[in-house]
Every structure is written in C-alpha cells, then in structure tokens.
Amino acid sequence: MMRRMSSSFRTACAATLVLAWCSTVMMIQVVNGQDDLFGLHGSGTTNPSKCFWILMNQIEDQSRLPLKLSYRAVGSSTGVKEFAGADNAYAPYNDFGAGDIPVPQEVYDNINADTDNGGPLLHFPFALGAISIFHSIPGVPSGTGGLNMTSCLIAKIFKRGITEWDDPEILDMNPSLQDYLPSDNYPINIAHRRKGSSSTASVTKYLAVSCPAEWPDNEENVGSTISWPPAGEHVLECEGSGGMTACIRDNEGTIGYIDSGHGHSENLVEIELENAAGTVLSSKEAAKENGIASAADNTALPSELTASFATVDYLNKDGEFTWPIVAMTYVYVRQDITHIDNPVEQGLLKAW
C-alpha cells in the first residue's frame, strides 16, 4: 500500500524537529545528577548539516547533563555506508544516518536481516530540496535571457556527445548565446562529483527518467557513482559540494550540478530547465510557485516507515511549475536501539 505526502504531513515533518528538541531537554533533565558524558553521533548529507548543528548546540546548552552531540557532513553515500556497517558485521558506526537518497534495496535487506544490531531500518523523510545545473560561461546572465536546457541536451553534454557551447542543438534553444561566447567552437567542460554523491544519484536518475534515449537506466549510467567520460582537460572530477562549486566557478565554460541553495549562495549561474509540462524555469521560479513541494504531492510513499523507500523518487514529476530534480532528505534509524548500551543515550536518540 502506498500513500501520497500531503501538505499537512510536510508541516508535521518540520514540527518534528522542534518537538524533538523539547523532548530531548525534558529527557535529559530527569537524569540530572549523573556525571557521565552522554553522546549522540550521526553522519551523512551536507544539506541539513547547519540545521542539525544548531539544534545540537541548543540541546547541549539547555541540558543539565554533559552532552556531546555531533554530525559529520560527509555526504549521503558515506552516511549510508557508516549507518549500514557492512564491513562491521552490519553494526553501525553512527547512531543515525542522513541522506538525500533512500537506502538502496540491497543495503535495506541486509540491515533488516540483522537482528543483532537493531534492524529493521526506519526512513524518516523530513525535508525537500532542489538540485540544479549551473554553468560558468562568461557574461551569460541568470534568469530571463540566460541559458535554457532540456534533459536530453544535458545528457548529451555529460556524455560528451556535445562538446562545444555553439553546437547547433544548444543554439537552437538559445539563439542569443552566440553573442556571449568568447570564441567559435568554445569548449564545454563538464564537472562531476568524484566520490559517491546523492546529487549524482538524483541527476543521473533524472536524466534516465526524462531522456532514456540518450541516458539509459542502467548501473553504468545511474547511481551515486557512475561511469563518467575519462577525466581530462574538459572533464573535471570534484570533491564534495565545495569542490563542485570551485570546479564550476574557477573554470570558465563549465557545467555541473549541485543542490540549488548551495549554488545560489555561491552566486553560481543556474541553467533554466524544461520540466515535464514543457515549462522552462529556474529552481527559484519553481519555488515561488510551490514547485518544489509539488514534486512530493505527485509522489507515492510507503505506508510504513519500516518499508523500503528504495524506489521512491521526486524526479520529473507533473505540474506546470514543478521543478524536475527534487530530492527528499531522510534520517535513517534502526527500530531496535538496544545495541546502544546506555539507556540515556537510547532516550537521546529517540528524542532526536
């Protein structure tokens, strides 16, 4: 059985963070007088890290007990890996994980089969975010008059089927682009994440969903790590979100992908994408029209948090103003937390 995410559910997800903080303060106060240092440790996606750190600092400040709460922003793939603990007999290296992708089916099955370390796995969806394609062609503005693309054009560029910005297929959709290019046959640099990344997983799945003829849906093309064209002068491997920002910003004529908020905060120039309804828009324009949340309105979710979310995505959904590349951030927790020895730390995780 599947259900759709309503606006009230999204509001409840946001309210959960506040309730968790209040519950945590109440929980840690009832054991006042203990001298032990109690800890809670998570790792995963960078997107909610600032929110997590603020909440953790507030919890530590309000506590009457010595607490150490930490969250390592190491990326979704690493967060899943550390949470799964596949090389540690499926004992997790963290108390909770977080990622902008659901746990893959094979990992989900292995965690659920492990009764010694707290299976089954719970997915807690709590935040939606947009992922965008950015570029660094000198002088090209953002927004109206800027660069427009379809998913098939993006696919051809990332596969190196199109290697120059004045390619006829690009100019056909952007006739004024020629006026901005520094030279004829101006080369395209593509930037991609070097290690496993949820943004890579979302972008490559989006290309497979929206343009399968150019980007077939298979293990070579879709996932947190894929087979990119060989690295070289015009194919840049970038480390983390900061590295992707530098790759795009510091190499003129580059195209790459990153979560929208990060890219805009770094003043990168966004490419406007054609969505499933044929509307060409930016993520900012989509957000003004509720086009990020509308991706969730058109997405079916499992009816139980213990179910697999492996096939859930928010990509290329219908709607006039719906942004085509949307990701949900999840917190991963094991249902049975008795593998955490200290009962106070068990309570701290429940409150979180």
Secondary structure, DSSP 8 states (H G I E B T S, - for coil): -EEE--HHHHHHHHHHHHHHHHHHHHHHHTTTT--S-EEEEEEE-STTHHHHHHHHHHHHHH-SS-EEEEEEE--HHHHHHHHHTGGGTT--SSSEEEESS---HHHHHHHHH-TTTT-SEEEEEEEEEEEEEEE--TT--SSTTS-EE-HHHHHHHHTTS--BTT-HHHHHH-TTGGGT-SSTT-B-EEEEESS--HHHHHHHHHHHHH-TTTS-SSTTTSSSS---S--BTTEEEE-HHHHHHHHHHHSTTEEEEEEHHHHHHTT-EE-EEE-TTS-EE-HHHHHHTTTTHHHHHT-EEESSTTS--TT--EES--STT--SEEEEEEEEEES--TTS--HHHHHHHHH-
